[in-house]
């Protein structure tokens, strides 16, 4: 395997005593799309900052395209394209001027940069707005310009930090299509961070689940889901019950991994369809009122729950209040 | 070579930004005109004070307004940098191979260019309203060079403080706190021999006063080039210190990203 990105035991804490990374390690094969998945505050952006030479780790090593990030940051910068979280276009310049400056910095000059800018403006559907000031662009257009700017020098490795955050669902779908096309380009490696489970599922060939500054699981989306044998059963209850409810279910054969989160009971079964009547029966005899039951193939949310012991939403809420 | 090219790209970017804000351009040009005409009229009779050497207050005031405008306009330089940081534009530059020095140098150079353009307009206007500059073209050029030096210095200081404060409101407060006292603790409006003695001592350490005294001497009939060279030397030294300060502030910003 040819490795395009390697992070080895990255540690980083911030002055206020917050540990952002706590021994983060992963490797990305050349020419693939890799997602770091985790809630806000899990350390994904810090990892991207280190890999893109913005920040230095307290410990650990990292390389991009075989170049040591800490020893040769300037060489790394020539090799990578970065789309940061939130737009970073110069809103006082036109789309074309943004692209031109980005190209010039990378040493593309004269006719070459004009042609390259034109090509990217066409490709990202900005040709009609090329000479308008970017302040007037919609969120989706600014985002497309961001990506175009990151591609100006045809980088071998592309970093996309939360590329669809804050975008309308419609624009997000367009963005996914665009990222898919990027990935199809020969030899380009894409590292994507996201806190959208379906985004990682849809776009990435491999996923690393990041929680509290560490990778807790990694593999292909299917691998990760396969590790959870069987189906997920979600039972929505009429009201909140105490923990004894889950004990009621533990007694049911064919059911395992029972957990309760507010008014939602989760469990796993090899054959979900067969287990549902047993579950309902057990709950009814315990006097628990059920409002709905769903059986689903395992989702990344379930994977997340399994490896971190909390649901994705709970993790988000926890990080938000920290 | 790369450094020069990158600095040039950044300077052009900042100048274009300025050009795109016609109202801002208008205000920065109208302001010195008002200073010149308003103070010119207000203090017209200053020339009657015993001890004032000269025959025209406008002619006396014009180099002062040139210098004052240089400080006023470049002291805001850090605002645009804070905006770039907040918008993520600076971080985007930092993940590119742009020379770091160019990110600050481009802003300082832009201030110097703007100062020269503003100075040209003020001098032209002063000539129209009857001032004369016996020092001729060489004297006026020296005045411009000195103003550009001062503008670059304040540009560097403003960027340095902007990087430390990282908050537009804080920088606005600091700039307002500093520019007026520096103007009035100088020979901008009154000849040095007419201001209170303690102020004269303070003014000796005021870079605005260095620029006013040197610039005014340069455009006068008998320029004291020794004095001009000495004050210009002080300004160059201060500029070097200010650039070093801004560079350090930028490095500490980079570490905090």
Interface residues (C-beta under 8 A of the other chain):
Chain A: X49 X52 X53 X54 X55 X56 X74 X77 X78 X80 X82 X84 X85 X86 X87 X88 X89 X90 X91 X92 X93 X97 X101 X102 X104 X105 X106 X107 X133 X149
Chain B: X5 X6 X9 X13 X16 X17 X20 X84 X87 X88 X89 X91 X92 X93 X94 X95 X96 X97 X98 X254 X255 X257
